[in-house]
Amino acid sequence: MKKVLITGAAGFLGSHLCDRFIKEGFHVIAMDNLITGRLSNIEHLFPLKNFEFYHHDVSKFIHVPGNLDYILHFASPASPIDYLKIPIQTLKVGSLGIHNCLGLAKAKNARVLIASTSEVYGDPTVHPQTEDYWGNVNPIGPRGVYDEAKRFQEAMTMAYHTFHGLETRIVRIFNTYGPRMRLNDGRVLPAFIGQALRGEDLTVFGDGSQTRSFCYVDDLVEGIYRLLLSSYVYPVNIGNPSEITIKEFAEEIIKLTGTKQKVIYKNLPQDDPKQRQPDITKAKEILNWEPKVDRAEGLKKTYEYFCSLSKEELNKKEHFDFEKYTLR
């Protein structure tokens, strides 16, 4: 039985990856310090013999006994509220954390796949974004703690590949959604649905003309799985190229939820990307992958998940003053 270590396993993406690798017959070692992850995302796996959980911070030395075939490094705050509240931890998991994972992979002769992000492209001047675009990132802006942590992760990973000959893979993840997202974590989809379910007006930052491209989580996991088992070592975009403006997306959420709220507008946070759309040519050619779930179907499943949450969780707001962290 192949053995895989998944860091950030109790998070949104990490927990879905645990499900997939269990389904594929792997022995899964899940690791999370629970700073943003939730045990409820993986508690259904605890009774399984081929699943174990380590409550551990990957920014500290990692020890895993026995053999190890694969490591998926998904530990990192991923939402604006999280990485602006805990900027130092965000930088540490992207530097010390990746160093520890790569060191463990070298010791175990394991293959590593790291979760990078479309945020490495910053506020892009190239559209759609291709993997050979180097990005337009402000390293000292409020988003820099996340963007630069991910860019450093990529550089460190490639250094281990070229210097040590380590088997490495890099996935650049674009906006992803689905069950197990946290409501009101600063990301647009759960924020909109949370507001709609509470009867609040939907908040759009800027004039709503900025674009995003939303990929359903099952499609993303499929792309990641194929990339891990491929022979390609350079970054690959995994996302859905179906682009939509934030204003149009807010209107889709209002229609989906059947609510009567209006859209209200606030100032756009500093360095917020104006456009985001993946070029997935490489994923199609190398992995024979492209998304299968259209936005209407994915949104319906995600909305049903949020409707199943308790009133206590629904009404729990995670407020953050983005303007306070905007450099003038």
Secondary structure, 3 states (H helix, E strand, C coil): CCEEEEECCCCHHHHHHHHHHHHCCCEEEEEECCCCCCHHHCHHHCCCCCEEEEECCCCCCCCCCCCCCEEEECCCCCCHHHHHHCHHHHHHHHHHHHHHHHHHHHHHCCEEEEEEEHHHHECCCCCCECCCCCCECCCCCCCHHHHHHHHHHHHHHHHHHHHHCCCEEEEEECCEECCCCCCCCCCHHHHHHHHHHCCCCEEEECCCCCEEECEEHHHHHHHHHHHHCCCCCCCEEECCCCEEEHHHHHHHHHHHHCCCCCEEEECCCCCCCCCCCECCHHHHHHHCCCCCCCHHHHHHHHHHHHHCCCHHHHHCCCCCCHHHHCCC
